[in-house]
Amino acid sequence: MSIALGALSVATFWVVALGFILGLAAVVCGAIATSRSADADDEAASLRALLGVVAGAAGITVSAIALFPMLAQL
């Protein structure tokens, strides 16, 4: 779930606040997935959750970079 949300956040960074919100949701879902005890023993699941967190953080970063010039025009 977090990987899909992270990928969507990167793909929709140009939509005002949508990429940021999806990135934030990806980071939250990835953090929850890494904290679960059942997934902590499964290395592949932990890596997928970490990839979702990284993709979400990338979406947040790209959305913030795209949002600053828009705010300057207001």
Summary of the structure (lengths in Angstrom):
residues: 74
radius of gyration: 13.5
end to end distance: 34.7
largest distance: 49.2
contacts: 258
relative contact order: 0.25
helix: 84%
strand: 0%
